[in-house]
Amino acid sequence: MPRPEPDRILDLLEKFRPSILPGVSTIFVALLNNERFQKMDLSFVKAYLTGSAPMAVDTIQKIKALRDVPMINVYGLTEIYAHGDGDTLGGRRETRNGGDSFSQYGPENRRSGNGKERNENR
């Protein structure tokens, strides 16, 4: 998608029903201003994922009023992919290397960036 257009995003949400809805603050604001999004069944969303800049508290409250699932804030510079900061679904703040996953929706054991097994239940 060359430019983020709310109606196109909504078409993709309806088609693919992602369990994690990612977006920067401006995308969430644009979606919240769209009547179609406000009426959409978001039961497929298990978490929101945002980054690039802190999201305004009122925007978080409005999006969570539509579907009250965790809002994961992530910060990491693309240029230095080996490092990132983010909230986990459990609400703790963690710093991980680029090979690790913040997702808690997969198998009990995942491979870390170094290829070794690690247990997600910490």
The first five atom37 places (N, CA, C, CB, O) and aatype in JSON, in Angstrom:
{
  "aatype": [12, 14, 1, 14, 6, 14, 3, 1, 9, 10, 3, 10, 10, 6, 11, 13, 1, 14, 15, 9, 10, 14, 7, 19, 15, 16, 9, 13, 19, 0, 10, 10, 2, 2, 6, 1, 13, 5, 11, 12, 3, 10, 15, 13, 19, 11, 0, 18, 10, 16, 7, 15, 0, 14, 12, 0, 19, 3, 16, 9, 5, 11, 9, 11, 0, 10, 1, 3, 19, 14, 12, 9, 2, 19, 18, 7, 10, 16, 6, 9, 18, 0, 8, 7, 3, 7, 3, 16, 10, 7, 7, 1, 1, 6, 16, 1, 2, 7, 7, 3, 15, 13, 15, 5, 18, 7, 14, 6, 2, 1, 1, 15, 7, 2, 7, 11, 6, 1, 2, 6, 2, 1],
  "atom_mask": [
    [1, 1, 1, 1, 1],
    [1, 1, 1, 1, 1],
    [1, 1, 1, 1, 1],
    [1, 1, 1, 1, 1],
    [1, 1, 1, 1, 1],
    [1, 1, 1, 1, 1],
    [1, 1, 1, 1, 1],
    [1, 1, 1, 1, 1],
    [1, 1, 1, 1, 1],
    [1, 1, 1, 1, 1],
    [1, 1, 1, 1, 1],
    [1, 1, 1, 1, 1],
    [1, 1, 1, 1, 1],
    [1, 1, 1, 1, 1],
    [1, 1, 1, 1, 1],
    [1, 1, 1, 1, 1],
    [1, 1, 1, 1, 1],
    [1, 1, 1, 1, 1],
    [1, 1, 1, 1, 1],
    [1, 1, 1, 1, 1],
    [1, 1, 1, 1, 1],
    [1, 1, 1, 1, 1],
    [1, 1, 1, 0, 1],
    [1, 1, 1, 1, 1],
    [1, 1, 1, 1, 1],
    [1, 1, 1, 1, 1],
    [1, 1, 1, 1, 1],
    [1, 1, 1, 1, 1],
    [1, 1, 1, 1, 1],
    [1, 1, 1, 1, 1],
    [1, 1, 1, 1, 1],
    [1, 1, 1, 1, 1],
    [1, 1, 1, 1, 1],
    [1, 1, 1, 1, 1],
    [1, 1, 1, 1, 1],
    [1, 1, 1, 1, 1],
    [1, 1, 1, 1, 1],
    [1, 1, 1, 1, 1],
    [1, 1, 1, 1, 1],
    [1, 1, 1, 1, 1],
    [1, 1, 1, 1, 1],
    [1, 1, 1, 1, 1],
    [1, 1, 1, 1, 1],
    [1, 1, 1, 1, 1],
    [1, 1, 1, 1, 1],
    [1, 1, 1, 1, 1],
    [1, 1, 1, 1, 1],
    [1, 1, 1, 1, 1],
    [1, 1, 1, 1, 1],
    [1, 1, 1, 1, 1],
    [1, 1, 1, 0, 1],
    [1, 1, 1, 1, 1],
    [1, 1, 1, 1, 1],
    [1, 1, 1, 1, 1],
    [1, 1, 1, 1, 1],
    [1, 1, 1, 1, 1],
    [1, 1, 1, 1, 1],
    [1, 1, 1, 1, 1],
    [1, 1, 1, 1, 1],
    [1, 1, 1, 1, 1],
    [1, 1, 1, 1, 1],
    [1, 1, 1, 1, 1],
    [1, 1, 1, 1, 1],
    [1, 1, 1, 1, 1],
    [1, 1, 1, 1, 1],
    [1, 1, 1, 1, 1],
    [1, 1, 1, 1, 1],
    [1, 1, 1, 1, 1],
    [1, 1, 1, 1, 1],
    [1, 1, 1, 1, 1],
    [1, 1, 1, 1, 1],
    [1, 1, 1, 1, 1],
    [1, 1, 1, 1, 1],
    [1, 1, 1, 1, 1],
    [1, 1, 1, 1, 1],
    [1, 1, 1, 0, 1],
    [1, 1, 1, 1, 1],
    [1, 1, 1, 1, 1],
    [1, 1, 1, 1, 1],
    [1, 1, 1, 1, 1],
    [1, 1, 1, 1, 1],
    [1, 1, 1, 1, 1],
    [1, 1, 1, 1, 1],
    [1, 1, 1, 0, 1],
    [1, 1, 1, 1, 1],
    [1, 1, 1, 0, 1],
    [1, 1, 1, 1, 1],
    [1, 1, 1, 1, 1],
    [1, 1, 1, 1, 1],
    [1, 1, 1, 0, 1],
    [1, 1, 1, 0, 1],
    [1, 1, 1, 1, 1],
    [1, 1, 1, 1, 1],
    [1, 1, 1, 1, 1],
    [1, 1, 1, 1, 1],
    [1, 1, 1, 1, 1],
    [1, 1, 1, 1, 1],
    [1, 1, 1, 0, 1],
    [1, 1, 1, 0, 1],
    [1, 1, 1, 1, 1],
    [1, 1, 1, 1, 1],
    [1, 1, 1, 1, 1],
    [1, 1, 1, 1, 1],
    [1, 1, 1, 1, 1],
    [1, 1, 1, 1, 1],
    [1, 1, 1, 0, 1],
    [1, 1, 1, 1, 1],
    [1, 1, 1, 1, 1],
    [1, 1, 1, 1, 1],
    [1, 1, 1, 1, 1],
    [1, 1, 1, 1, 1],
    [1, 1, 1, 1, 1],
    [1, 1, 1, 0, 1],
    [1, 1, 1, 1, 1],
    [1, 1, 1, 0, 1],
    [1, 1, 1, 1, 1],
    [1, 1, 1, 1, 1],
    [1, 1, 1, 1, 1],
    [1, 1, 1, 1, 1],
    [1, 1, 1, 1, 1],
    [1, 1, 1, 1, 1],
    [1, 1, 1, 1, 1]
  ],
  "atom_positions": [
    [[0.85, -1.16, 0.0], [0.0, 0.0, 0.0], [0.9, 1.23, 0.0], [-0.97, -0.01, 1.22], [1.63, 1.45, 0.97]],
    [[0.87, 2.05, -1.05], [1.76, 3.21, -1.13], [1.49, 4.26, -0.06], [1.64, 3.83, -2.49], [2.43, 4.82, 0.51]],
    [[0.22, 4.54, 0.23], [-0.16, 5.49, 1.28], [-1.19, 4.84, 2.17], [-0.71, 6.83, 0.68], [-2.07, 4.13, 1.68]],
    [[-1.11, 5.06, 3.46], [-2.12, 4.48, 4.34], [-3.47, 5.19, 4.18], [-1.67, 4.55, 5.81], [-3.62, 6.34, 4.58]],
    [[-4.42, 4.5, 3.6], [-5.76, 5.04, 3.38], [-6.73, 4.23, 4.24], [-6.17, 4.99, 1.86], [-6.8, 3.01, 4.1]],
    [[-7.48, 4.9, 5.14], [-8.34, 4.17, 6.07], [-9.27, 3.14, 5.42], [-9.17, 5.15, 6.83], [-9.39, 2.03, 5.92]],
    [[-9.92, 3.49, 4.31], [-10.84, 2.53, 3.69], [-10.1, 1.3, 3.16], [-11.61, 3.2, 2.54], [-10.62, 0.19, 3.25]],
    [[-8.92, 1.49, 2.63], [-8.11, 0.35, 2.15], [-7.67, -0.51, 3.33], [-6.86, 0.85, 1.35], [-7.68, -1.74, 3.25]],
    [[-7.28, 0.14, 4.44], [-6.89, -0.6, 5.64], [-8.09, -1.42, 6.15], [-6.38, 0.37, 6.75], [-7.93, -2.57, 6.53]],
    [[-9.27, -0.82, 6.14], [-10.47, -1.53, 6.6], [-10.79, -2.72, 5.71], [-11.67, -0.59, 6.65], [-11.19, -3.78, 6.2]],
    [[-10.62, -2.55, 4.4], [-10.82, -3.69, 3.47], [-9.88, -4.84, 3.85], [-10.57, -3.25, 2.0], [-10.29, -6.0, 3.87]],
    [[-8.61, -4.5, 4.13], [-7.63, -5.54, 4.48], [-7.94, -6.16, 5.84], [-6.22, -4.94, 4.49], [-7.76, -7.37, 6.02]],
    [[-8.41, -5.36, 6.79], [-8.8, -5.91, 8.1], [-9.94, -6.92, 7.95], [-9.22, -4.78, 9.05], [-9.9, -8.0, 8.55]],
    [[-10.93, -6.57, 7.15], [-12.07, -7.48, 6.92], [-11.63, -8.75, 6.21], [-13.16, -6.77, 6.11], [-12.13, -9.84, 6.5]],
    [[-10.71, -8.62, 5.27], [-10.27, -9.78, 4.49], [-9.38, -10.72, 5.3], [-9.53, -9.32, 3.25], [-9.59, -11.93, 5.28]],
    [[-8.4, -10.17, 6.02], [-7.39, -11.01, 6.69], [-7.63, -11.21, 8.18], [-6.04, -10.41, 6.49], [-7.08, -12.16, 8.75]],
    [[-8.42, -10.36, 8.83], [-8.75, -10.47, 10.25], [-7.51, -10.78, 11.11], [-9.8, -11.57, 10.45], [-7.44, -11.84, 11.73]],
    [[-6.54, -9.85, 11.14], [-5.29, -10.1, 11.88], [-5.52, -10.13, 13.39], [-4.25, -9.04, 11.53], [-6.36, -9.4, 13.92]],
    [[-4.77, -10.96, 14.07], [-4.89, -11.02, 15.53], [-4.17, -9.85, 16.2], [-4.33, -12.36, 16.05], [-4.51, -9.48, 17.32]],
    [[-3.19, -9.27, 15.53], [-2.51, -8.08, 16.04], [-2.72, -6.95, 15.03], [-0.98, -8.36, 16.28], [-2.44, -7.1, 13.84]],
    [[-3.21, -5.82, 15.53], [-3.47, -4.67, 14.67], [-2.37, -3.63, 14.9], [-4.89, -4.05, 14.95], [-2.39, -2.92, 15.9]],
    [[-1.4, -3.54, 13.96], [-0.31, -2.59, 14.13], [-0.62, -1.25, 13.49], [0.97, -3.16, 13.54], [-1.42, -1.16, 12.55]],
    [[0.02, -0.21, 14.0], [-0.11, 1.09, 13.38], [0.55, 2.17, 14.2], [0.0, 0.0, 0.0], [0.68, 2.04, 15.42]],
    [[0.97, 3.23, 13.54], [1.48, 4.4, 14.25], [0.28, 5.22, 14.69], [2.47, 5.25, 13.36], [-0.84, 4.99, 14.24]],
    [[0.52, 6.18, 15.57], [-0.57, 6.98, 16.13], [-1.47, 7.6, 15.06], [0.0, 8.07, 17.0], [-2.69, 7.58, 15.19]],
    [[-0.87, 8.14, 14.02], [-1.67, 8.81, 12.99], [-2.61, 7.85, 12.27], [-0.77, 9.49, 11.98], [-3.7, 8.24, 11.86]],
    [[-2.2, 6.59, 12.12], [-3.08, 5.59, 11.49], [-4.27, 5.3, 12.41], [-2.31, 4.28, 11.19], [-5.41, 5.25, 11.95]],
    [[-3.99, 5.1, 13.71], [-5.08, 4.83, 14.65], [-6.05, 6.01, 14.71], [-4.53, 4.53, 16.04], [-7.26, 5.8, 14.78]],
    [[-5.55, 7.24, 14.69], [-6.41, 8.42, 14.71], [-7.28, 8.45, 13.44], [-5.56, 9.73, 14.82], [-8.48, 8.71, 13.52]],
    [[-6.67, 8.18, 12.29], [-7.43, 8.15, 11.03], [-8.52, 7.08, 11.07], [-6.49, 7.91, 9.84], [-9.64, 7.3, 10.61]],
    [[-8.19, 5.9, 11.61], [-9.18, 4.83, 11.72], [-10.31, 5.23, 12.67], [-8.52, 3.53, 12.2], [-11.48, 4.98, 12.38]],
    [[-9.95, 5.83, 13.8], [-10.97, 6.25, 14.77], [-11.92, 7.3, 14.2], [-10.3, 6.79, 16.02], [-13.07, 7.4, 14.62]],
    [[-11.43, 8.08, 13.24], [-12.28, 9.1, 12.62], [-13.13, 8.55, 11.49], [-11.42, 10.23, 12.09], [-13.87, 9.3, 10.85]],
    [[-13.03, 7.25, 11.24], [-13.77, 6.61, 10.16], [-14.98, 5.87, 10.76], [-12.86, 5.62, 9.36], [-14.82, 4.99, 11.6]],
    [[-16.17, 6.24, 10.33], [-17.4, 5.64, 10.86], [-17.45, 4.13, 10.64], [-18.63, 6.3, 10.22], [-17.93, 3.39, 11.49]],
    [[-16.96, 3.69, 9.52], [-16.94, 2.25, 9.22], [-16.11, 1.49, 10.26], [-16.38, 2.0, 7.8], [-16.51, 0.42, 10.71]],
    [[-14.95, 2.04, 10.64], [-14.09, 1.41, 11.64], [-14.79, 1.38, 13.0], [-12.75, 2.15, 11.75], [-14.71, 0.39, 13.72]],
    [[-15.47, 2.47, 13.35], [-16.15, 2.55, 14.64], [-17.24, 1.49, 14.78], [-16.76, 3.93, 14.83], [-17.55, 1.06, 15.9]],
    [[-17.81, 1.06, 13.67], [-18.87, 0.05, 13.69], [-18.36, -1.37, 13.44], [-19.92, 0.39, 12.66], [-19.12, -2.33, 13.53]],
    [[-17.07, -1.51, 13.11], [-16.5, -2.8, 12.74], [-16.42, -3.76, 13.92], [-15.12, -2.61, 12.14], [-16.12, -3.36, 15.05]],
    [[-16.7, -5.03, 13.65], [-16.52, -6.08, 14.66], [-15.03, -6.39, 14.74], [-17.35, -7.38, 14.31], [-14.45, -6.95, 13.8]],
    [[-14.41, -6.02, 15.84], [-12.97, -6.22, 16.01], [-12.66, -7.41, 16.9], [-12.33, -4.97, 16.6], [-11.6, -7.47, 17.51]],
    [[-13.57, -8.36, 16.99], [-13.38, -9.5, 17.88], [-12.15, -10.34, 17.53], [-14.62, -10.38, 17.85], [-11.66, -11.09, 18.37]],
    [[-11.65, -10.22, 16.32], [-10.46, -10.97, 15.91], [-9.17, -10.36, 16.45], [-10.4, -11.05, 14.38], [-8.13, -11.03, 16.46]],
    [[-9.2, -9.11, 16.89], [-8.0, -8.42, 17.38], [-7.69, -8.87, 18.8], [-8.19, -6.88, 17.32], [-8.53, -8.76, 19.69]],
    [[-6.47, -9.37, 19.0], [-6.01, -9.82, 20.32], [-5.08, -8.8, 20.97], [-5.29, -11.16, 20.19], [-4.87, -8.84, 22.19]],
    [[-4.53, -7.88, 20.18], [-3.65, -6.84, 20.7], [-3.45, -5.77, 19.63], [-2.28, -7.43, 21.15], [-3.56, -6.04, 18.43]],
    [[-3.17, -4.56, 20.09], [-2.76, -3.47, 19.21], [-1.26, -3.32, 19.37], [-3.52, -2.13, 19.54], [-0.71, -3.56, 20.45]],
    [[-0.59, -2.92, 18.3], [0.86, -2.73, 18.32], [1.15, -1.35, 17.75], [1.61, -3.86, 17.51], [0.74, -1.04, 16.63]],
    [[1.85, -0.54, 18.5], [2.16, 0.8, 18.02], [3.61, 1.14, 18.31], [1.23, 1.83, 18.65], [4.24, 0.56, 19.19]],
    [[4.12, 2.09, 17.58], [5.5, 2.51, 17.76], [5.74, 3.83, 17.07], [0.0, 0.0, 0.0], [4.79, 4.5, 16.66]],
    [[6.96, 4.2, 16.93], [7.47, 5.41, 16.28], [7.36, 6.64, 17.17], [6.73, 5.66, 14.99], [8.27, 7.47, 17.18]],
    [[6.29, 6.77, 17.92], [6.12, 7.9, 18.84], [5.08, 7.49, 19.88], [5.69, 9.22, 18.08], [4.22, 6.66, 19.59]],
    [[5.15, 8.05, 21.08], [4.15, 7.72, 22.09], [2.75, 8.09, 21.61], [4.46, 8.44, 23.42], [2.55, 9.13, 20.98]],
    [[1.79, 7.23, 21.9], [0.41, 7.5, 21.5], [-0.28, 8.31, 22.61], [-0.35, 6.17, 21.22], [-0.06, 8.06, 23.8]],
    [[-1.11, 9.26, 22.22], [-1.84, 10.08, 23.18], [-2.79, 9.21, 24.0], [-2.62, 11.19, 22.45], [-3.39, 8.26, 23.49]],
    [[-2.92, 9.54, 25.27], [-3.77, 8.75, 26.17], [-5.2, 8.7, 25.66], [-3.74, 9.34, 27.6], [-5.83, 7.64, 25.72]],
    [[-5.73, 9.82, 25.16], [-7.12, 9.8, 24.68], [-7.29, 8.9, 23.46], [-7.59, 11.22, 24.35], [-8.35, 8.3, 23.28]],
    [[-6.27, 8.8, 22.62], [-6.33, 7.89, 21.47], [-6.34, 6.44, 21.96], [-5.13, 8.13, 20.51], [-7.1, 5.63, 21.44]],
    [[-5.51, 6.12, 22.94], [-5.5, 4.76, 23.5], [-6.86, 4.44, 24.1], [-4.38, 4.62, 24.57], [-7.38, 3.35, 23.89]],
    [[-7.43, 5.38, 24.84], [-8.74, 5.14, 25.47], [-9.82, 4.91, 24.42], [-9.12, 6.33, 26.35], [-10.67, 4.03, 24.59]],
    [[-9.8, 5.68, 23.35], [-10.81, 5.52, 22.29], [-10.67, 4.19, 21.58], [-10.7, 6.66, 21.28], [-11.67, 3.52, 21.31]],
    [[-9.44, 3.79, 21.26], [-9.24, 2.52, 20.54], [-9.6, 1.35, 21.45], [-7.78, 2.39, 20.05], [-10.19, 0.37, 20.99]],
    [[-9.25, 1.44, 22.74], [-9.57, 0.36, 23.67], [-11.07, 0.31, 23.98], [-8.76, 0.53, 24.96], [-11.57, -0.73, 24.4]],
    [[-11.78, 1.42, 23.79], [-13.23, 1.41, 23.98], [-13.91, 0.57, 22.9], [-13.79, 2.86, 23.95], [-14.98, 0.0, 23.14]],
    [[-13.28, 0.48, 21.73], [-13.82, -0.36, 20.65], [-13.53, -1.84, 20.89], [-13.24, 0.07, 19.3], [-14.37, -2.69, 20.61]],
    [[-12.35, -2.13, 21.41], [-11.93, -3.51, 21.72], [-10.86, -3.41, 22.78], [-11.41, -4.29, 20.43], [-9.75, -2.96, 22.51]],
    [[-11.19, -3.85, 23.98], [-10.28, -3.7, 25.12], [-9.3, -4.87, 25.18], [-11.07, -3.59, 26.44], [-9.51, -5.84, 25.91]],
    [[-8.24, -4.75, 24.4], [-7.15, -5.73, 24.4], [-5.86, -4.96, 24.63], [-7.1, -6.56, 23.04], [-5.85, -3.74, 24.53]],
    [[-4.75, -5.65, 24.95], [-3.5, -4.94, 25.25], [-3.03, -4.03, 24.11], [-2.42, -5.95, 25.55], [-3.17, -4.34, 22.93]],
    [[-2.47, -2.9, 24.5], [-1.82, -1.97, 23.58], [-0.33, -2.12, 23.82], [-2.31, -0.46, 23.79], [0.17, -1.73, 24.87]],
    [[0.39, -2.68, 22.86], [1.83, -2.91, 22.99], [2.56, -1.75, 22.32], [2.25, -4.28, 22.35], [2.43, -1.52, 21.12]],
    [[3.34, -1.02, 23.13], [4.14, 0.08, 22.62], [5.55, -0.43, 22.38], [4.14, 1.3, 23.6], [6.17, -1.0, 23.28]],
    [[6.05, -0.24, 21.18], [7.38, -0.74, 20.81], [8.22, 0.42, 20.3], [7.28, -1.87, 19.75], [7.73, 1.28, 19.56]],
    [[9.47, 0.43, 20.69], [10.39, 1.41, 20.16], [11.66, 0.7, 19.74], [10.69, 2.52, 21.2], [12.24, -0.06, 20.52]],
    [[12.1, 0.93, 18.55], [13.35, 0.37, 18.07], [13.73, 1.06, 16.78], [0.0, 0.0, 0.0], [12.87, 1.29, 15.92]],
    [[14.96, 1.39, 16.63], [15.39, 2.06, 15.41], [15.64, 1.04, 14.31], [16.65, 2.9, 15.67], [16.4, 0.09, 14.49]],
    [[15.01, 1.23, 13.19], [15.18, 0.33, 12.06], [16.66, 0.22, 11.68], [14.36, 0.81, 10.86], [17.13, -0.85, 11.29]],
    [[17.36, 1.33, 11.8], [18.76, 1.34, 11.4], [19.64, 0.48, 12.3], [19.28, 2.76, 11.4], [20.71, 0.04, 11.89]],
    [[19.18, 0.22, 13.53], [19.95, -0.6, 14.45], [19.09, -1.76, 14.93], [20.46, 0.25, 15.67], [18.91, -1.96, 16.13]],
    [[18.56, -2.52, 14.01], [17.59, -3.58, 14.26], [17.95, -4.51, 15.41], [17.4, -4.38, 13.03], [17.06, -5.17, 15.96]],
    [[19.18, -4.59, 15.78], [19.59, -5.54, 16.82], [19.05, -5.18, 18.2], [21.08, -5.63, 16.87], [19.26, -5.95, 19.14]],
    [[18.39, -4.06, 18.37], [17.92, -3.66, 19.69], [16.52, -3.06, 19.58], [18.89, -2.65, 20.33], [16.23, -2.32, 18.64]],
    [[15.66, -3.38, 20.53], [14.32, -2.78, 20.58], [13.78, -2.81, 21.99], [0.0, 0.0, 0.0], [14.15, -3.67, 22.79]],
    [[12.93, -1.89, 22.29], [12.26, -1.79, 23.58], [10.78, -1.95, 23.35], [12.58, -0.43, 24.28], [10.25, -1.46, 22.34]],
    [[10.08, -2.62, 24.25], [8.64, -2.72, 24.07], [7.96, -3.28, 25.28], [0.0, 0.0, 0.0], [8.59, -3.87, 26.15]],
    [[6.64, -3.09, 25.32], [5.81, -3.68, 26.37], [5.42, -5.08, 25.93], [4.56, -2.8, 26.65], [5.16, -5.31, 24.75]],
    [[5.37, -6.01, 26.86], [4.88, -7.35, 26.54], [3.37, -7.35, 26.71], [5.55, -8.44, 27.44], [2.81, -6.38, 27.22]],
    [[2.72, -8.42, 26.29], [1.27, -8.51, 26.48], [0.91, -8.55, 27.95], [0.72, -9.75, 25.77], [-0.21, -8.19, 28.32]],
    [[1.84, -8.97, 28.79], [1.61, -8.98, 30.22], [1.85, -7.63, 30.88], [0.0, 0.0, 0.0], [1.64, -7.49, 32.09]],
    [[2.29, -6.64, 30.12], [2.47, -5.3, 30.64], [3.87, -4.95, 31.09], [0.0, 0.0, 0.0], [4.12, -3.79, 31.43]],
    [[4.82, -5.92, 31.11], [6.18, -5.58, 31.51], [6.93, -4.96, 30.33], [6.94, -6.85, 32.03], [6.61, -5.2, 29.17]],
    [[7.9, -4.16, 30.66], [8.77, -3.54, 29.66], [9.96, -4.45, 29.47], [9.21, -2.1, 30.07], [10.56, -4.88, 30.46]],
    [[10.32, -4.75, 28.24], [11.47, -5.61, 27.97], [12.32, -5.03, 26.86], [11.02, -7.02, 27.61], [11.83, -4.33, 25.98]],
    [[13.6, -5.34, 26.92], [14.52, -5.03, 25.84], [15.0, -6.36, 25.29], [15.73, -4.13, 26.34], [15.45, -7.22, 26.04]],
    [[14.9, -6.52, 23.99], [15.29, -7.79, 23.36], [16.1, -7.52, 22.12], [14.05, -8.65, 23.03], [16.09, -6.42, 21.57]],
    [[16.8, -8.57, 21.68], [17.53, -8.4, 20.43], [16.6, -8.65, 19.26], [18.76, -9.35, 20.37], [15.51, -9.2, 19.43]],
    [[17.02, -8.24, 18.07], [16.17, -8.31, 16.9], [15.72, -9.7, 16.51], [0.0, 0.0, 0.0], [14.74, -9.84, 15.77]],
    [[16.38, -10.74, 16.98], [15.99, -12.1, 16.62], [14.87, -12.65, 17.48], [0.0, 0.0, 0.0], [14.28, -13.68, 17.14]],
    [[14.58, -11.99, 18.59], [13.53, -12.47, 19.49], [12.18, -11.93, 19.08], [13.84, -12.08, 20.93], [12.08, -10.9, 18.41]],
    [[11.15, -12.62, 19.5], [9.78, -12.23, 19.18], [9.09, -11.68, 20.42], [8.99, -13.42, 18.61], [9.27, -12.22, 21.51]],
    [[8.31, -10.64, 20.27], [7.49, -10.12, 21.36], [6.17, -10.89, 21.45], [7.23, -8.62, 21.17], [5.43, -10.72, 22.42]],
    [[5.88, -11.71, 20.47], [4.6, -12.41, 20.41], [4.48, -13.48, 21.48], [4.4, -13.04, 19.05], [5.44, -14.18, 21.79]],
    [[3.29, -13.59, 22.04], [2.99, -14.64, 23.01], [1.91, -15.57, 22.46], [2.55, -14.02, 24.36], [1.27, -16.29, 23.23]],
    [[1.72, -15.56, 21.15], [0.65, -16.34, 20.55], [1.12, -17.64, 19.91], [-0.06, -15.53, 19.54], [0.32, -18.33, 19.28]],
    [[2.37, -17.98, 20.05], [2.88, -19.14, 19.35], [3.18, -20.3, 20.26], [0.0, 0.0, 0.0], [2.66, -20.37, 21.38]],
    [[4.01, -21.21, 19.79], [4.38, -22.38, 20.57], [5.07, -22.0, 21.87], [5.27, -23.3, 19.76], [5.59, -20.89, 22.01]],
    [[5.09, -22.92, 22.81], [5.72, -22.68, 24.11], [7.2, -22.32, 23.95], [5.58, -23.92, 25.0], [7.72, -21.44, 24.64]],
    [[7.86, -22.99, 23.04], [9.28, -22.72, 22.84], [9.5, -22.08, 21.48], [10.12, -24.01, 22.97], [8.93, -22.53, 20.47]],
    [[10.3, -21.06, 21.45], [10.65, -20.4, 20.19], [12.17, -20.41, 20.08], [10.08, -18.94, 20.12], [12.88, -20.64, 21.05]],
    [[12.64, -20.16, 18.9], [14.08, -20.04, 18.71], [14.47, -18.58, 18.89], [14.52, -20.57, 17.31], [13.83, -17.68, 18.33]],
    [[15.49, -18.35, 19.66], [15.97, -16.98, 19.82], [16.84, -16.64, 18.62], [16.77, -16.79, 21.16], [17.06, -17.48, 17.74]],
    [[17.33, -15.42, 18.58], [18.15, -14.97, 17.45], [19.39, -15.81, 17.25], [0.0, 0.0, 0.0], [19.95, -15.84, 16.15]],
    [[19.85, -16.51, 18.31], [21.06, -17.31, 18.17], [20.74, -18.77, 17.81], [21.87, -17.26, 19.47], [21.65, -19.61, 17.76]],
    [[19.46, -19.08, 17.55], [19.08, -20.42, 17.12], [18.82, -21.41, 18.24], [0.0, 0.0, 0.0], [18.43, -22.54, 17.97]],
    [[19.02, -21.01, 19.5], [18.81, -21.9, 20.63], [17.36, -21.82, 21.08], [19.75, -21.56, 21.78], [16.71, -20.78, 20.97]],
    [[16.86, -22.94, 21.61], [15.5, -22.97, 22.14], [15.43, -22.12, 23.4], [15.06, -24.43, 22.44], [16.38, -22.08, 24.19]],
    [[14.33, -21.44, 23.57], [14.1, -20.71, 24.83], [12.65, -20.87, 25.2], [14.49, -19.19, 24.7], [11.8, -21.04, 24.33]],
    [[12.36, -20.82, 26.47], [10.99, -21.01, 26.95], [10.33, -19.66, 27.1], [10.97, -21.77, 28.29], [10.9, -18.75, 27.7]],
    [[9.11, -19.51, 26.54], [8.36, -18.26, 26.62], [7.78, -18.0, 28.01], [7.25, -18.26, 25.6], [7.49, -16.86, 28.35]],
    [[7.62, -19.05, 28.81], [7.0, -18.9, 30.13], [8.05, -18.49, 31.15], [6.3, -20.2, 30.56], [8.63, -19.35, 31.82]],
    [[8.29, -17.21, 31.27], [9.28, -16.74, 32.23], [8.59, -16.07, 33.37], [10.27, -15.78, 31.58], [9.24, -15.59, 34.29]]
  ]
}
